[in-house]
Amino acid sequence: MKSVFPFLLFSFFLLLLQSGLLPATFPYSPVPNLLMLLTLTYTFFENPSEDGGFYLALFAGFLNDLISPYFGFYMIVFFGSVYFLKFILKNYINVEFVSKL
């Protein structure tokens, strides 16, 4: 990760959007987990040998745990999903075109 601060700031903005604005705007519709989408998207476009996705998963999971009654659950889920995605990308999928972006 070249610069951590924009990802942290954007993650916090997505937390506010996910937990405050979207449920108030659309009260009877399910709210997507925007932090999970950000984490998995970043992990998909990252080089599979780098560790930035794990750090982002821990931070986004921590932010999601702040609004959750079960502390630690989202950190485990985010970290596990990033680990699974990196395992799939590293062993089964050749993504040379993504690393050139």
N, C-alpha and C positions, 0 to 999 in steps of 0.2 A: 504494500500500500504506500503510495507516494505521499499522499497527504491524508491524514486521518480526520482532521477537523470537519471538512465538508460532509463526510459520511456520518459523523456523529450528529452534526447539526441537522442533516436531512433525516436521519433516523428519528430524532426527537420531534421534528415536524410531522413525520408520518405517524408517530405515536399520538400526537395531539389530534391529528386528523382522524385517525382510527378510533380513538376513544372519546372524542368530544364532538366533532362536527358531524361526522357521518351518522352516528346514532340519533342525533338530534334532528338532522335533516330528513332522514329516511327511517322513521321509528319502527316500522313493521317489516323491514327487509333485513336479511342477514348482512353483516358487515364483513368485508374481506379482511384477512390478516395482512395488512400492507407491509409490515416489517418482515414477515416471512417471504413475501414476494420480492422485496428488496434484497434480502439475504441470498435467496436462491438465484436470482438474476445476476447478482454480483459474482457469486460462486461459479455460475455457468460461464461467464465471460472472463474469468480470471484464469491464469495459467494453473493447471492442476498441481504443479509442484510447489506453489506458493501457499502461504498460510493466512492471507488476509481475510478469506471467507470465514475462517474459524473465529478470528477476533471480532468480526462483524456479527457473527452468530451469537457469540457470548454477550456482546453489548446489546443487540436487539432483543435477545432473550431476557436479559436483565430488565430492559425497559418494559417489555411485555409482562414480566413478573411483577412489576410495580403496581399494575392495575389488576392483577390476578389474585385470587384468594390463596392459591397454592404456590408459594415461593419456591423457585427452582425448577418447576415443571417445564416452563417454556425454554429455559436455558438448555435443558437436556434435549428437548424436542428439536430446537434449532440446531444445536451442535450435532445431534444424530443425523438430521436430514442433510446438513452440509457434509458430514463425513460420508454418508451414503452416496451423495451426488459426486463428490470428489473421487470416491472409489470407482463409480461407474465411468466417469470421464477419464480417469487415469488408466483403467484396465481394458475397457471395452469400446471406447469411442475415440476416434482420432479427430481432434479439433484443431488442426494447424491453422485454419483460416481465422479462428477467433483470436489466437495469440498475435496475429499480424495487425489487428485493429488498433 
